[in-house]
Amino acid sequence: MEINYIICPDRIQEKLISKHRVTLEEARQVMLSRPRIRFAEKGYVEDNDVYVAFGQTFSGRYLAIFFVYIPDEQTAIIISARNLTKKERKAYGQK
């Protein structure tokens, strides 16, 4: 999967900050630092499935970034982000 563009609508960006305390900058850092990406669920629109990227920010914070991938445009549209759970951190290789 090649991602050349990252988009985050304003209302989602506000939700990330208020609900999950994740900034758009942190989400972009994870997306651009070779995260582990896995399929999350089929999208409502054909070929626009939801994926989750697991990765680390430059400051060391471990995050899960949920996004819709548009393959024709190589674009990721961020729809949510949060801290990794303990189980996810363990699977990611952290104790």
GROMACS elastic network, one bead per residue, 0.5 to 0.9 nm:
[ bonds ]
;  ai    aj funct       b0    kb
    1    37     6  0.87587   500
    1    69     6  0.89449   500
    1    71     6  0.80936   500
    1    74     6  0.80184   500
    2    71     6  0.82308   500
    2    74     6  0.60478   500
    2    75     6  0.83673   500
    3     6     6  0.73841   500
    3    31     6  0.84893   500
    3    32     6  0.84923   500
    3    69     6  0.82914   500
    3    71     6  0.84894   500
    3    73     6  0.85850   500
    3    75     6  0.55995   500
    3    76     6  0.64748   500
    4    73     6  0.80873   500
    4    74     6  0.55469   500
    4    75     6  0.60422   500
    4    76     6  0.80772   500
    5    73     6  0.80074   500
    5    74     6  0.65106   500
    5    76     6  0.62348   500
    5    77     6  0.84195   500
    6    28     6  0.73691   500
    6    31     6  0.81821   500
    6    74     6  0.89176   500
    6    75     6  0.58318   500
    6    77     6  0.59621   500
    6    78     6  0.72726   500
    7    75     6  0.73527   500
    7    76     6  0.61865   500
    7    78     6  0.62014   500
    8    11     6  0.83591   500
    8    12     6  0.64280   500
    8    13     6  0.62260   500
    8    24     6  0.76539   500
    8    76     6  0.84840   500
    8    77     6  0.56888   500
    8    78     6  0.50690   500
    8    79     6  0.71142   500
    9    12     6  0.53437   500
    9    13     6  0.62290   500
    9    14     6  0.87973   500
    9    77     6  0.79203   500
    9    78     6  0.77450   500
    9    79     6  0.81681   500
   10    14     6  0.62408   500
   10    15     6  0.86748   500
   11    14     6  0.51853   500
   11    15     6  0.63272   500
   11    16     6  0.87696   500
   12    16     6  0.61453   500
   12    17     6  0.87357   500
   12    78     6  0.76744   500
   12    79     6  0.62073   500
   12    80     6  0.69692   500
   13    16     6  0.51349   500
   13    17     6  0.64980   500
   13    18     6  0.87669   500
   13    22     6  0.86147   500
   13    23     6  0.73623   500
   13    24     6  0.63608   500
   13    78     6  0.86064   500
   13    79     6  0.85551   500
   13    80     6  0.84326   500
   14    17     6  0.53283   500
   14    18     6  0.61278   500
   14    19     6  0.83236   500
   14    23     6  0.87720   500
   15    18     6  0.51656   500
   15    19     6  0.55077   500
   15    20     6  0.73048   500
   15    21     6  0.85950   500
   15    22     6  0.88564   500
   15    80     6  0.79925   500
   16    19     6  0.56706   500
   16    20     6  0.51638   500
   16    21     6  0.60475   500
   16    22     6  0.52488   500
   16    23     6  0.65389   500
   16    24     6  0.76817   500
   16    79     6  0.87905   500
   16    80     6  0.64551   500
   16    81     6  0.62934   500
   16    82     6  0.77215   500
   17    20     6  0.57429   500
   17    22     6  0.50465   500
   17    23     6  0.56802   500
   17    24     6  0.81641   500
   18    21     6  0.58435   500
   18    22     6  0.81556   500
   19    22     6  0.82351   500
   19    82     6  0.88532   500
   20    23     6  0.87841   500
   20    80     6  0.87263   500
   20    81     6  0.69997   500
   20    82     6  0.55414   500
   20    83     6  0.76486   500
   21    81     6  0.89779   500
   21    82     6  0.77834   500
   21    83     6  0.89155   500
   22    25     6  0.83105   500
   22    26     6  0.65004   500
   22    27     6  0.70857   500
   22    63     6  0.85684   500
   22    81     6  0.67254   500
   22    82     6  0.66626   500
   22    83     6  0.81966   500
   23    26     6  0.52515   500
   23    27     6  0.64484   500
   23    28     6  0.87441   500
   23    81     6  0.89827   500
   24    27     6  0.50245   500
   24    28     6  0.61266   500
   24    29     6  0.85595   500
   25    28     6  0.51441   500
   25    29     6  0.61760   500
   25    30     6  0.88136   500
   25    57     6  0.89487   500
   26    29     6  0.50244   500
   26    30     6  0.64239   500
   26    31     6  0.87360   500
   26    56     6  0.85956   500
   26    57     6  0.57728   500
   26    58     6  0.79078   500
   26    59     6  0.88304   500
   26    61     6  0.85204   500
   26    63     6  0.84613   500
   27    30     6  0.53002   500
   27    31     6  0.63063   500
   27    32     6  0.87483   500
   27    57     6  0.77128   500
   27    63     6  0.76998   500
   27    64     6  0.84861   500
   27    65     6  0.65183   500
   27    78     6  0.82899   500
   27    81     6  0.70402   500
   28    32     6  0.60589   500
   28    33     6  0.85218   500
   28    57     6  0.85945   500
   29    32     6  0.52972   500
   29    33     6  0.60988   500
   29    55     6  0.85833   500
   29    56     6  0.76153   500
   29    57     6  0.54824   500
   29    58     6  0.68391   500
   30    33     6  0.53307   500
   30    34     6  0.74454   500
   30    35     6  0.62312   500
   30    53     6  0.75768   500
   30    54     6  0.73649   500
   30    55     6  0.51117   500
   30    56     6  0.55232   500
   30    57     6  0.54680   500
   30    58     6  0.82550   500
   30    62     6  0.84184   500
   30    63     6  0.72718   500
   30    64     6  0.83777   500
   30    65     6  0.76774   500
   31    34     6  0.67720   500
   31    35     6  0.61524   500
   31    53     6  0.68842   500
   31    54     6  0.84565   500
   31    55     6  0.75252   500
   31    65     6  0.76667   500
   31    76     6  0.89084   500
   32    35     6  0.73744   500
   33    55     6  0.73427   500
   33    56     6  0.76757   500
   33    57     6  0.81044   500
   33    58     6  0.89409   500
   34    37     6  0.87237   500
   34    55     6  0.76242   500
   35    53     6  0.56174   500
   35    54     6  0.53810   500
   35    56     6  0.77285   500
   36    52     6  0.81828   500
   36    53     6  0.54802   500
   36    54     6  0.50969   500
   36    55     6  0.65253   500
   36    92     6  0.83836   500
   37    51     6  0.67344   500
   37    52     6  0.56119   500
   37    54     6  0.63260   500
   37    55     6  0.88445   500
   38    51     6  0.56683   500
   38    52     6  0.55496   500
   38    53     6  0.66240   500
   38    54     6  0.84520   500
   39    42     6  0.82332   500
   39    49     6  0.77170   500
   39    50     6  0.64744   500
   39    52     6  0.64611   500
   40    49     6  0.78349   500
   40    50     6  0.54279   500
   40    52     6  0.60412   500
   40    66     6  0.81948   500
   41    49     6  0.62421   500
   41    50     6  0.52438   500
   41    51     6  0.68984   500
   42    45     6  0.83591   500
   42    46     6  0.82199   500
   42    47     6  0.83022   500
   42    48     6  0.74972   500
   42    50     6  0.60967   500
   42    51     6  0.88170   500
   43    46     6  0.65865   500
   43    47     6  0.71962   500
   43    48     6  0.52021   500
   43    50     6  0.57724   500
   43    68     6  0.76028   500
   44    47     6  0.88484   500
   44    48     6  0.72817   500
   44    49     6  0.76094   500
   45    48     6  0.55195   500
   45    49     6  0.76145   500
   46    49     6  0.74659   500
   47    69     6  0.80930   500
   47    70     6  0.69556   500
   47    71     6  0.73860   500
   48    68     6  0.59133   500
   48    69     6  0.56156   500
   48    70     6  0.54189   500
   48    71     6  0.76619   500
   49    67     6  0.83765   500
   49    68     6  0.56254   500
   49    69     6  0.60764   500
   49    70     6  0.78447   500
   50    66     6  0.68900   500
   50    67     6  0.55863   500
   50    69     6  0.65444   500
   50    79     6  0.89498   500
   51    65     6  0.82556   500
   51    66     6  0.57775   500
   51    67     6  0.54837   500
   51    68     6  0.62678   500
   51    69     6  0.71302   500
   52    64     6  0.63269   500
   52    65     6  0.54371   500
   52    67     6  0.62824   500
   52    68     6  0.87921   500
   52    81     6  0.89577   500
   53    63     6  0.80399   500
   53    64     6  0.55809   500
   53    65     6  0.50548   500
   53    66     6  0.64703   500
   53    67     6  0.79655   500
   54    62     6  0.73814   500
   54    63     6  0.59280   500
   54    65     6  0.65742   500
   54    84     6  0.77594   500
   54    88     6  0.84777   500
   54    89     6  0.89879   500
   54    92     6  0.75923   500
   55    61     6  0.83378   500
   55    62     6  0.56998   500
   55    63     6  0.56764   500
   55    64     6  0.67352   500
   55    65     6  0.82433   500
   55    84     6  0.88877   500
   55    92     6  0.82460   500
   56    59     6  0.78526   500
   56    60     6  0.56687   500
   56    61     6  0.54246   500
   56    63     6  0.61508   500
   56    64     6  0.88771   500
   57    60     6  0.52025   500
   57    61     6  0.52252   500
   57    62     6  0.65230   500
   57    63     6  0.75525   500
   58    61     6  0.75068   500
   61    83     6  0.76788   500
   61    84     6  0.88951   500
   62    82     6  0.86534   500
   62    83     6  0.59745   500
   62    84     6  0.58214   500
   62    89     6  0.75329   500
   63    81     6  0.68138   500
   63    82     6  0.55723   500
   63    84     6  0.51104   500
   63    85     6  0.88913   500
   64    80     6  0.83418   500
   64    81     6  0.55207   500
   64    82     6  0.54292   500
   64    83     6  0.60600   500
   64    84     6  0.56814   500
   64    85     6  0.89163   500
   64    88     6  0.88690   500
   65    78     6  0.70496   500
   65    79     6  0.78977   500
   65    80     6  0.60264   500
   65    82     6  0.67077   500
   65    83     6  0.88169   500
   66    77     6  0.85151   500
   66    78     6  0.59799   500
   66    79     6  0.56813   500
   66    80     6  0.50459   500
   66    81     6  0.58710   500
   66    82     6  0.86822   500
   67    76     6  0.58796   500
   67    77     6  0.52054   500
   67    79     6  0.51993   500
   67    80     6  0.69271   500
   67    81     6  0.86815   500
   68    75     6  0.81586   500
   68    76     6  0.56417   500
   68    77     6  0.51105   500
   68    78     6  0.65498   500
   68    79     6  0.71273   500
   69    73     6  0.87092   500
   69    74     6  0.71402   500
   69    75     6  0.58045   500
   69    77     6  0.64788   500
   69    78     6  0.88372   500
   70    73     6  0.57183   500
   70    74     6  0.57508   500
   70    75     6  0.51992   500
   70    76     6  0.64438   500
   70    77     6  0.79956   500
   71    75     6  0.66870   500
   71    76     6  0.86876   500
   72    75     6  0.79247   500
   73    76     6  0.88269   500
   78    81     6  0.77966   500
   82    85     6  0.88342   500
   84    87     6  0.79187   500
   84    88     6  0.56371   500
   84    89     6  0.58950   500
   85    88     6  0.50791   500
   85    89     6  0.61199   500
   85    90     6  0.85803   500
   86    89     6  0.50747   500
   86    90     6  0.61821   500
   86    91     6  0.86380   500
   86    94     6  0.87925   500
   86    95     6  0.81685   500
   87    90     6  0.51701   500
   87    91     6  0.62803   500
   87    92     6  0.85812   500
   88    91     6  0.50087   500
   88    92     6  0.59863   500
   88    93     6  0.86169   500
   88    94     6  0.87174   500
   89    93     6  0.62820   500
   89    94     6  0.52167   500
   89    95     6  0.68941   500
   90    93     6  0.51313   500
   90    95     6  0.56027   500
   91    94     6  0.72754   500
